[in-house]
Amino acid sequence: EDSKHDGKGHTLCAVSTLTPAIRKELDSGANIDAAAKVGEAVAEKCKALNIGTVVFDKGGFLYHGRVKAVAEAAREGGLVF
């Protein structure tokens, strides 16, 4: 049993380049470096909420570029998906 899944498909944690704490650190929100920052931030936020296993929804996008950067940074931050 995955005790961290809410069982309802609800979003429990989210971060984007529009999040104020991240936005101030970025020159551009539309590149691989920004995507990596988002991945790091979501991993930190999930840890703070005691969430270790997540579902990574790439929204139909191919797994490369920015999508891959978010996923890899989140995994490096300790998230499992």
VOPAGU-2260 file (C-alpha; in pm, 1 decimal, decimal comma):
REM VOPAGU-2260
SITE   aa  ch    i         X         Y         Z
SITE  GLU   A    0       0,0       0,0       0,0
SITE  ASP   A    1     125,8     344,4     -90,4
SITE  SER   A    2      42,4     548,9     218,0
SITE  LYS   A    3     139,9     879,5      52,8
SITE  HIS   A    4    -120,3     853,3    -227,0
SITE  ASP   A    5    -444,6    1022,2    -143,0
SITE  GLY   A    6    -632,9     759,6    -344,1
SITE  LYS   A    7    -841,1    1024,2    -520,4
SITE  GLY   A    8    -601,4    1156,6    -781,6
SITE  HIS   A    9    -581,0    1496,6    -614,1
SITE  THR   A   10    -278,6    1721,8    -646,4
SITE  LEU   A   11    -106,9    1744,2    -308,6
SITE  CYS   A   12     191,1    1957,3    -410,9
SITE  ALA   A   13     275,1    2174,6    -712,3
SITE  VAL   A   14     551,5    2414,7    -817,6
SITE  SER   A   15     605,8    2614,2   -1135,8
SITE  THR   A   16     830,5    2886,9   -1275,7
SITE  LEU   A   17     557,0    3130,5   -1167,9
SITE  THR   A   18     607,6    3039,3    -802,2
SITE  PRO   A   19     749,4    3363,4    -651,1
SITE  ALA   A   20    1044,4    3197,3    -475,3
SITE  ILE   A   21    1157,1    3036,1    -800,0
SITE  ARG   A   22    1069,6    3320,2   -1033,9
SITE  LYS   A   23    1309,0    3560,6    -862,2
SITE  GLU   A   24    1600,1    3315,6    -919,2
SITE  LEU   A   25    1543,9    3277,3   -1294,7
SITE  ASP   A   26    1649,8    3480,4   -1595,5
SITE  SER   A   27    1398,4    3288,4   -1807,5
SITE  GLY   A   28    1121,8    3049,6   -1711,7
SITE  ALA   A   29    1133,8    2867,1   -2043,8
SITE  ASN   A   30    1459,1    2672,7   -2044,3
SITE  ILE   A   31    1615,9    2355,8   -1906,7
SITE  ASP   A   32    1780,7    2538,2   -1615,1
SITE  ALA   A   33    1442,1    2671,6   -1504,0
SITE  ALA   A   34    1290,8    2325,2   -1535,7
SITE  ALA   A   35    1565,7    2181,2   -1315,9
SITE  LYS   A   36    1496,1    2447,6   -1050,8
SITE  VAL   A   37    1127,7    2348,0   -1057,2
SITE  GLY   A   38    1223,3    1982,6   -1008,1
SITE  GLU   A   39    1446,6    2069,5    -712,5
SITE  ALA   A   40    1177,9    2289,3    -558,7
SITE  VAL   A   41     901,1    2032,2    -592,0
SITE  ALA   A   42    1125,9    1770,3    -428,4
SITE  GLU   A   43    1193,1    2006,3    -136,8
SITE  LYS   A   44     824,4    2092,7    -101,1
SITE  CYS   A   45     723,2    1726,1    -108,5
SITE  LYS   A   46     983,3    1640,8     155,6
SITE  ALA   A   47     842,1    1915,8     376,7
SITE  LEU   A   48     497,3    1757,4     336,1
SITE  ASN   A   49     640,5    1409,3     410,2
SITE  ILE   A   50     568,0    1289,7      55,0
SITE  GLY   A   51     830,3    1062,1     -98,2
SITE  THR   A   52     648,8     880,3    -377,1
SITE  VAL   A   53     470,3    1079,6    -646,1
SITE  VAL   A   54     299,8    1047,3    -982,4
SITE  PHE   A   55     480,3    1242,7   -1253,9
SITE  ASP   A   56     227,5    1355,4   -1515,1
SITE  LYS   A   57     412,4    1484,5   -1817,9
SITE  GLY   A   58      86,1    1601,3   -1971,0
SITE  GLY   A   59     130,5    1426,3   -2302,7
SITE  PHE   A   60     469,8    1584,6   -2367,4
SITE  LEU   A   61     763,4    1372,2   -2479,2
SITE  TYR   A   62    1016,5    1279,4   -2213,0
SITE  HIS   A   63    1303,9    1503,9   -2320,8
SITE  GLY   A   64    1428,4    1857,8   -2273,2
SITE  ARG   A   65    1248,9    2049,4   -2000,4
SITE  VAL   A   66    1021,9    1759,8   -1901,2
SITE  LYS   A   67    1326,0    1536,4   -1853,1
SITE  ALA   A   68    1506,2    1811,2   -1656,7
SITE  VAL   A   69    1215,0    1843,5   -1412,1
SITE  ALA   A   70    1197,2    1467,2   -1362,9
SITE  GLU   A   71    1570,6    1418,2   -1315,0
SITE  ALA   A   72    1601,6    1706,9   -1067,8
SITE  ALA   A   73    1302,6    1578,0    -869,4
SITE  ARG   A   74    1454,7    1229,7    -855,2
SITE  GLU   A   75    1790,1    1374,0    -746,5
SITE  GLY   A   76    1596,8    1556,3    -474,8
SITE  GLY   A   77    1472,5    1222,7    -342,8
SITE  LEU   A   78    1132,9    1174,5    -503,2
SITE  VAL   A   79    1034,3     830,9    -628,9
SITE  PHE   A   80     811,7     788,6    -935,9
